[in-house]
Amino acid sequence: MAGGSWLGALVSGFISDILGRKKAIMIAAIIWLVPRRILTRKKKALLTFAARCIGSTITCASQNIGMLIVGRLINGISYGSSFIEGPAAFRVPWGLQMIPAIILFAGMIFLPESPRWLARKDRWEDCHNVLTLVHGKGDRTAPFVLRELQEIREMCEFERNNADVTYLELLKPNMINRTHIGVFTQIWS
C-alpha cells in the first residue's frame, strides 16, 4: 500500500495539471471502485494485493480530505463488521468503501473547475465566471472577485517567469532541508 501511495502522490500533480482537478478527482473516484469490486469478489491473494495497491494510489491521487474523513467513518463500520463470522467480516467493509467514491463522483458533477487551472490554460473568461459564481454572488465586479482574479493573474505570470525551474532544484544544498521535511511529511501522513 505504501508503494501505491507513493505512486499516487508522484503522479497526482501531473494528472491534475493536464486534466484539471475536477476531472482528476472524478477519474480517481471511478478507479477507486475497481479495486473495491475486486476485493469484495475475489479470493486470490495476488488480486487482493493488486487491488489494495491501486486503491492506495487513488487515495493519494484524489487529494481529497472529505474522502479520508468518510474513510474514518467506514473504519467504525469495519470494527462493527469484525463480529461477523467468515469472509464477510472483511468483504463488507471493503464493499462499503465504494459508497464515498460514488458520492464524491456525483458531487463533483455539480462543481465548477478550479479557477487557477482555467487560468493556467488561458481560459480567463471561464476563470472569471467561476470566481463570480463562487465568491461574487453573480456580481462580476465584486471587489473580492477582482482581487482574486488579479492574484491568479500574478500567480500565472510568476509561474511563466519561473518555468525553467526543475525538480532538481529541490536537491540543492539550500533546499534539501525543505525537501526532506516535505518528503517525510508525505511518508508519515
Disulfide bonds with the S-S distance in Angstrom:
none
